[in-house]
Amino acid sequence: MKIALFSDIHANLPALEAVLADIDQRNPDVVYCLGDLVGYAPWPNEVIREIRRRGIATIAGNYDEGIGLQSDDCGCAYKTEEDKARGALSIAFTNQIIEEEQRAYLRSLPRHIRLEFDLEKDSEKLQVLLVHGSPRKINEYLFEDRQQKSLMRIMKDARTDILFFGHTHQPFHKKLAYEANKKIYFRHAVNIGSVGKPKDGDARACYVMLDIDHTANRADPASFQIQFIRIAYEVEKTAQAIEESPLPDAYADMLRNAY
């Protein structure tokens, strides 16, 4: 079974369109979106309408929650006063232009999606959990430098073998070994990166393809095929649209340079 997963579009319609075109060519069995459809770019309504038109199963991101509740707080951890000021402009602009039908859709989104798979070589069902930030908080940042024991505790408490999440806009895949019944098994922590606002120095949109079948085995980390896919899109089109909107010009520079 092939599963496509993407996150953090942030109202960047050209990036979303490029990713969906690539997904269509690869023809996965199912597609999931891990939230943050809106914020930072000028096409929140268009992005939501496309997700809804395609019937893509989607969970709420922290920005979606803020706009859905018509809040002036997106739950973002801005580090400087300048960042906070820019963030205030972004959420005010998004609240101003969002259509009420789309706001209601954001408000209706679930916080997580859980998948279960029967595996031929494993008596227990494989548990896969899709969240935005972490299983504990919608806006918790799980960066790649998070200690293994902390990630392991989070995943154990959430009862999941594979955890897919976004929110940091920085993709990574960690394979975490543990012992049970005198045998070594693995858990997988996968940050799927960002479609519309990458922050890892690579301006291309990012999404993940999971390839899994009944022969997969929790004791063999290589039996789960997890592929990061980078897609070039018209970055300059989005950057110029930001500069022509009431949004801060700095967001255009962030897109061009992926930070």
Residue pairs with C-beta under 8 A, 6 or more apart in sequence:
1 29
1 30
1 117
1 211
1 212
1 213
2 26
2 27
2 28
2 29
2 209
2 210
2 211
3 28
3 29
3 30
3 31
3 32
3 209
3 210
3 211
3 212
4 23
4 26
4 28
4 30
4 31
4 32
4 207
4 208
4 209
4 210
5 31
5 32
5 33
5 34
5 130
5 164
5 192
5 207
5 208
5 209
5 210
6 19
6 23
6 31
6 32
6 33
6 34
6 192
6 195
6 206
6 207
6 208
7 33
7 34
7 35
7 36
7 61
7 132
7 165
7 166
7 167
7 192
7 193
7 194
7 195
7 207
8 34
8 35
8 36
8 61
8 166
8 167
8 169
8 193
8 194
8 195
8 196
8 197
9 15
9 16
9 33
9 36
9 37
9 47
9 194
9 195
9 196
10 36
10 37
10 38
10 39
10 40
10 41
10 63
10 194
10 195
10 196
10 197
11 37
11 38
11 39
11 40
11 41
11 42
11 43
11 44
11 47
11 94
11 196
12 40
12 41
12 43
12 47
12 195
12 196
12 197
12 238
12 255
13 41
13 43
13 46
13 47
13 50
13 238
14 233
14 234
14 235
14 237
14 238
15 195
15 196
15 205
15 231
15 233
15 235
15 238
16 47
16 50
16 195
16 196
16 205
17 50
17 233
18 205
18 231
18 232
18 233
18 234
19 195
19 205
19 207
19 231
19 233
20 50
20 54
22 207
22 229
22 231
23 31
23 207
26 209
28 209
30 57
31 54
31 56
31 57
32 56
32 57
32 58
32 59
32 113
32 130
32 164
33 51
33 56
33 57
33 58
33 59
34 58
34 59
34 61
34 130
34 131
34 132
34 164
34 165
34 166
34 192
35 58
35 59
35 60
35 61
35 62
35 63
35 64
35 109
35 132
35 138
35 166
36 61
36 62
36 63
36 64
36 132
36 166
36 167
37 44
37 47
37 48
37 51
37 58
37 61
37 63
37 64
37 106
38 44
38 47
38 48
38 63
38 64
38 67
38 94
38 98
38 106
39 63
39 67
39 74
39 90
39 91
39 94
40 90
40 196
40 197
40 242
40 247
40 251
41 196
41 197
41 238
41 241
41 242
41 247
41 251
41 255
42 97
42 241
42 242
42 245
42 247
43 241
44 67
44 94
44 97
44 98
44 102
45 97
45 98
45 99
45 102
48 102
48 105
48 106
49 102
51 58
52 105
57 113
58 109
59 109
59 110
59 111
59 112
59 113
59 130
59 131
59 132
60 68
60 106
60 109
60 110
60 111
60 132
60 138
61 132
61 133
61 138
61 166
61 167
62 74
62 75
62 76
62 132
62 133
62 138
62 139
62 167
63 74
63 75
63 76
63 91
63 94
64 106
64 109
65 71
65 75
65 106
65 138
66 72
66 73
66 74
66 75
66 91
67 74
67 91
67 94
67 95
67 98
67 103
67 106
68 103
68 104
68 105
68 106
68 107
68 108
68 109
69 107
70 95
70 103
71 91
72 88
72 91
72 92
72 95
73 91
74 87
74 90
74 91
75 138
75 139
76 87
76 139
77 139
77 141
78 84
78 86
78 87
86 248
86 250
86 251
89 246
89 247
89 248
90 247
90 248
90 251
93 245
93 246
93 247
111 131
111 132
111 138
112 129
112 130
112 131
112 135
113 129
113 130
114 127
114 128
114 129
114 130
114 160
115 127
115 128
115 129
115 130
116 125
116 126
116 127
116 128
117 125
117 126
117 128
117 212
117 214
117 216
118 125
118 126
118 214
119 125
119 126
119 214
119 215
119 216
119 217
119 218
120 214
120 215
121 215
121 216
121 217
121 219
122 217
122 218
122 219
124 218
126 161
126 162
126 212
126 216
126 218
127 159
127 160
127 161
127 162
128 160
128 161
128 162
128 163
128 164
129 135
129 158
129 159
129 160
129 162
129 163
129 164
130 164
130 165
131 138
131 163
131 164
131 165
132 138
132 139
132 165
132 166
132 167
133 139
133 140
133 141
133 142
133 165
133 166
133 167
134 140
134 142
134 154
134 165
134 167
135 154
135 155
135 157
135 158
135 160
135 163
136 154
136 157
136 158
139 167
140 167
141 167
141 168
142 151
142 154
142 165
142 167
142 168
142 189
142 191
143 168
143 170
144 170
144 172
144 174
144 191
148 174
148 176
151 174
151 176
151 189
152 176
152 178
152 187
154 163
155 161
155 163
155 176
155 187
155 189
156 187
160 187
161 187
161 188
161 218
162 187
162 188
162 190
162 210
162 224
163 187
163 188
163 189
163 190
164 190
164 192
164 208
164 210
165 189
165 190
165 191
165 192
166 191
166 192
166 193
166 194
167 191
168 191
168 199
169 193
169 194
169 197
169 198
169 199
169 200
170 191
170 193
170 199
170 200
171 191
171 192
171 193
171 200
171 206
171 208
171 228
172 189
172 190
172 191
173 188
173 189
173 190
173 191
173 226
173 228
174 188
174 189
174 190
175 186
175 187
175 188
175 221
176 186
176 187
176 188
176 189
177 184
177 185
177 186
178 184
178 185
178 186
178 187
179 185
183 219
184 219
185 218
185 219
186 218
186 219
186 220
186 221
188 221
188 224
188 226
190 208
190 226
192 206
192 207
192 208
192 228
193 200
193 206
193 207
193 208
193 228
194 205
194 206
195 205
195 206
195 207
196 205
196 238
197 254
197 255
198 204
198 205
198 206
198 258
199 254
199 258
199 259
200 206
200 258
201 257
201 258
201 259
202 230
202 258
203 235
203 255
203 256
203 257
203 258
204 230
204 231
204 232
204 233
205 230
205 231
205 232
205 233
206 228
206 229
206 230
206 231
207 228
207 229
207 231
208 226
208 227
208 228
208 229
209 225
209 226
209 227
209 229
210 224
210 225
210 226
210 227
211 224
211 225
211 226
211 227
212 224
212 225
215 223
216 223
216 224
217 223
235 255
235 256
236 256
238 252
238 255
239 252
239 253
239 255
239 256
240 252
242 248
242 249
242 251
242 252
242 255
243 249
243 252
